[in-house]
Amino acid sequence: MTSLAKIPVTVITGFLGSGKTTLIRHLMANPGGRRLAVLVNEFGTMGVDGAILKGCSDANCPESAILELANGCICCTVADDFIPAIETLMALPQPPEHILIETSGLALPKPLLKAFDWPAIRSRITVDGVIALADAEAVAAGRFAPDVAAVEAQRTADEGLDHETPLSEVFEDQIACADIVLLTKADLAGPDGVAAARKAIEAEMPRPVPILECVDGGIDARVILGLEAAAESDLEARPSHHDGADDHEHDDFASIVVDLPEITEVYALEEAIQKLAREHRILRVKGHVAVAGKPMRLLVQAVGARVRVQYDRPWEEGARQGQLVVIAETGDLDPGAVRHALWI
């Protein structure tokens, strides 16, 4: 089988809350004539993104072509999870013409690229490209893009210090692996914020790649699909902090699922999440909540103290139970404090 016959795969990576699911929803609705399949990998035991995408399924990407792998990293469980999932998608009655993989927000993309060299799939699929999403507002604020010059100055002063955090390493590895970087939430960052974010990202790039602005996932599929990068054969151009390591760990991060009773005031929940993020350094909160008198589920998406809520679809019969996934660095996650803060 020649490379032209391989099914192209686009890996969509990016930090927590950068807009990966929003981008995939847009591509599902505007696939550019392609029949799509989607593989979603989440950090935590409760899947949220997969359920959102299945609610958007249509003839271009039916629900049977959307698979979810929760509570694990697909690049760490290749034989058990990733390979079977890819084979399931390729065995559909109508095989996909393009596969989208949404990685966990904490994933390192390069180990996943290495998985495409496995004998079971390497002659059948190829990595068309890696798309890294970066929240322009967050990057402009310096939350996930360290000041390289300042860090190097501190290293010079004290060579025994290590000032890089796990978050910065994840961010840098995602940027270094990308064929295209999408600056999301450009409308929230404004022109000055976008310029600052662009400068910070360019400082992390090992090679020049396009940096494009994106709002609400709205980008033409022709721009990011069909790159023909064959990224699995181009690993040397994609350096990682973890090059040479046998594997990588996700012990730096932890998640819990919080069961919530029906609430009466949405604003009170928003304020509780904002306070939780400020006082306990919470990275991400997402899930669904039941609101008294409302037949629809309230979808909650929070990145740090920035909270967005919307009603997405009716509750299924007998399933009216609010649950939120809360993610933080391991040392910051206090389950008791989180549950107390959210039990409003």
Secondary structure as the mmCIF struct_conf table of DSSP 4:
data_model
#
loop_
_struct_conf.conf_type_id
_struct_conf.id
_struct_conf.beg_label_comp_id
_struct_conf.beg_label_asym_id
_struct_conf.beg_label_seq_id
_struct_conf.end_label_comp_id
_struct_conf.end_label_asym_id
_struct_conf.end_label_seq_id
HELX_RH_3T_P HELX_RH_3T_P1 SER A 3 ALA A 5
BEND BEND1 LYS A 6 LYS A 6
STRN STRN1 ILE A 7 GLY A 14
BEND BEND2 PHE A 15 PHE A 15
TURN_TY1_P TURN_TY1_P1 LEU A 16 GLY A 17
BEND BEND3 SER A 18 GLY A 19
HELX_RH_AL_P HELX_RH_AL_P1 LYS A 20 ALA A 29
TURN_TY1_P TURN_TY1_P2 GLY A 32 GLY A 33
HELX_LH_PP_P HELX_LH_PP_P1 ARG A 34 ARG A 35
STRN STRN2 LEU A 36 GLU A 42
BEND BEND4 PHE A 43 MET A 46
BEND BEND5 VAL A 48 VAL A 48
HELX_RH_AL_P HELX_RH_AL_P2 ASP A 49 LYS A 54
TURN_TY1_P TURN_TY1_P3 GLY A 55 CYS A 56
STRN STRN3 ASP A 58 ASP A 58
TURN_TY1_P TURN_TY1_P4 ALA A 59 ASN A 60
STRN STRN4 CYS A 61 CYS A 61
HELX_RH_3T_P HELX_RH_3T_P2 GLU A 63 ALA A 65
STRN STRN5 ILE A 66 ALA A 70
BEND BEND6 ASN A 71 GLY A 72
TURN_TY1_P TURN_TY1_P5 ILE A 74 CYS A 76
HELX_RH_PI_P HELX_RH_PI_P1 VAL A 78 PHE A 82
HELX_RH_AL_P HELX_RH_AL_P3 ILE A 83 MET A 90
TURN_TY1_P TURN_TY1_P6 ALA A 91 ALA A 91
BEND BEND7 LEU A 92 GLN A 94
BEND BEND8 GLU A 97 GLU A 97
STRN STRN6 HIS A 98 GLU A 102
TURN_TY1_P TURN_TY1_P7 GLY A 105 LEU A 106
HELX_RH_AL_P HELX_RH_AL_P4 PRO A 109 ALA A 115
TURN_TY1_P TURN_TY1_P8 PHE A 116 ASP A 117
BEND BEND9 TRP A 118 TRP A 118
TURN_TY1_P TURN_TY1_P9 PRO A 119 ARG A 124
STRN STRN7 ILE A 125 ASP A 135
HELX_RH_AL_P HELX_RH_AL_P5 ALA A 136 ALA A 140
TURN_TY1_P TURN_TY1_P10 ALA A 141 GLY A 142
BEND BEND10 ARG A 143 ALA A 145
HELX_RH_AL_P HELX_RH_AL_P6 VAL A 148 ALA A 157
TURN_TY1_P TURN_TY1_P11 GLU A 159 GLY A 160
HELX_RH_AL_P HELX_RH_AL_P7 PRO A 166 ALA A 176
TURN_TY1_P TURN_TY1_P12 CYS A 177 CYS A 177
BEND BEND11 ASP A 179 ASP A 179
STRN STRN8 ILE A 180 THR A 184
HELX_RH_AL_P HELX_RH_AL_P8 ALA A 186 GLU A 204
BEND BEND12 PRO A 206 ARG A 207
STRN STRN9 ILE A 211 CYS A 214
BEND BEND13 VAL A 215 VAL A 215
TURN_TY1_P TURN_TY1_P13 ASP A 216 GLY A 217
HELX_RH_AL_P HELX_RH_AL_P9 ALA A 221 ILE A 224
BEND BEND14 LEU A 225 LEU A 225
HELX_RH_3T_P HELX_RH_3T_P3 ALA A 231 SER A 233
HELX_RH_3T_P HELX_RH_3T_P4 LEU A 235 ALA A 237
BEND BEND15 ARG A 238 ARG A 238
TURN_TY1_P TURN_TY1_P14 HIS A 241 GLY A 244
BEND BEND16 ASP A 246 ASP A 246
TURN_TY1_P TURN_TY1_P15 ASP A 251 ASP A 252
STRN STRN10 PHE A 253 LEU A 260
STRN STRN11 ILE A 263 ILE A 263
BEND BEND17 THR A 264 THR A 264
HELX_RH_AL_P HELX_RH_AL_P10 VAL A 266 HIS A 280
STRN STRN12 ILE A 282 VAL A 289
STRN STRN13 VAL A 291 VAL A 291
TURN_TY1_P TURN_TY1_P16 ALA A 292 GLY A 293
BEND BEND18 PRO A 295 PRO A 295
STRN STRN14 MET A 296 VAL A 303
TURN_TY1_P TURN_TY1_P17 GLY A 304 ALA A 305
STRN STRN15 ARG A 306 PRO A 314
HELX_LH_PP_P HELX_LH_PP_P2 TRP A 315 GLU A 316
TURN_TY1_P TURN_TY1_P18 GLU A 317 GLY A 318
STRN STRN16 GLY A 322 GLU A 329
HELX_RH_3T_P HELX_RH_3T_P5 THR A 330 ASP A 332
HELX_RH_AL_P HELX_RH_AL_P11 PRO A 335 LEU A 342
#
